[in-house]
Structures are given as structure tokens and as C-alpha cells.
């Protein structure tokens, strides 16, 4: 059953991090509906907010993988 989830992740502000996170969704055939990345008050840390749609089981697997 397809559902929509919102994931929030604090990540290192380095080249390639966005690609690595997006590839986790791609490998599981999950559609990223919306993506927002912003800097935080903490130096070298960014906040990602990802809204994704896909199979509930696969969304839970993504959650465990990016946690």
C-alpha cells in the first residue's frame, strides 16, 4: 500500500551527502515528492526534510537506514 512519510535528517554539510541520501530512496523505488535542505545554527550541519511516497514496508526500511 502506498503511503506518504516525512523524514527529517541532520547531516554533515559536505559534498555528496545529498546524493547518498537520495540514492537510498532510489534503490527502494521510493518517489521523493519534496526535498528541502537548509543550514542550521550548528556549523557544518544541514537539516534535510524529505517527503516521500512509496510502499509502507520500504519506507520503514529507509527510515532505519538513514537513522
Helices and strands as residue ranges (DSSP letters): E 2-12, H 17-27, E 31-39, E 45-55, H 56-66
